[in-house]
Amino acid sequence: MTLEFPNPSRSFDEVRNAVRFIGHDGMFEVPFFVETSALAKPGKTQLSEADCLTAFDTARSSIHDVAREAYSHRRQTSYTLTAADFR
């Protein structure tokens, strides 16, 4: 099956300093995290929770593409996407 993102929900995880979202592969939920550094614009180091969620929403399509790519290479219980994954 392919990884889909039918639920647009996302949330900020303070402990991980990342935005959390869920993918679905058939009936399996696959948790993803995008580090705030991957969402920050060049030169901006500090993002508020609202900034992170807005940046996620703006880049949602490309984030989902990167998540699919990461998922296709290896199966894990969760995935953390970093700035390096978006290069």
DACORKA-V20961 format. One record per residue. RES is the residue in three letters. PHI is phi in degrees with one decimal (999 if undefined). Layout:
res=<RES:RES>
phi=<PHI:PHI>
This chain:
res=<MET:THR:LEU:GLU:PHE:PRO:ASN:PRO:SER:ARG:SER:PHE:ASP:GLU:VAL:ARG:ASN:ALA:VAL:ARG:PHE:ILE:GLY:HIS:ASP:GLY:MET:PHE:GLU:VAL:PRO:PHE:PHE:VAL:GLU:THR:SER:ALA:LEU:ALA:LYS:PRO:GLY:LYS:THR:GLN:LEU:SER:GLU:ALA:ASP:CYS:LEU:THR:ALA:PHE:ASP:THR:ALA:ARG:SER:SER:ILE:HIS:ASP:VAL:ALA:ARG:GLU:ALA:TYR:SER:HIS:ARG:ARG:GLN:THR:SER:TYR:THR:LEU:THR:ALA:ALA:ASP:PHE:ARG>
phi=<999:-99.8:-78.7:-122.7:-130.9:-73.1:-102.9:-76.8:-62.3:-152.3:-146.8:-93.5:-106.1:-63.9:-63.3:-87.7:54.0:-153.1:-95.5:-102.0:-149.0:-120.2:-107.0:-130.7:-116.9:65.8:-95.5:-95.1:-87.8:-123.2:-78.8:-126.8:-131.9:-114.2:-61.6:-60.4:-63.7:-76.5:-94.6:-74.1:-76.2:-53.4:90.0:-108.3:-103.1:-104.3:-120.9:-78.0:-57.8:-62.3:-60.5:-62.9:-66.7:-65.8:-62.4:-61.3:-59.9:-65.4:-103.5:-49.6:-61.2:-69.9:-63.0:-62.7:-62.2:-65.8:-62.8:-61.3:-62.6:-60.8:-65.8:-70.2:-85.3:-158.6:-100.6:-134.7:-77.8:-156.1:-130.9:-115.9:-92.5:-112.3:-57.6:-62.1:-68.7:-98.5:-91.6>
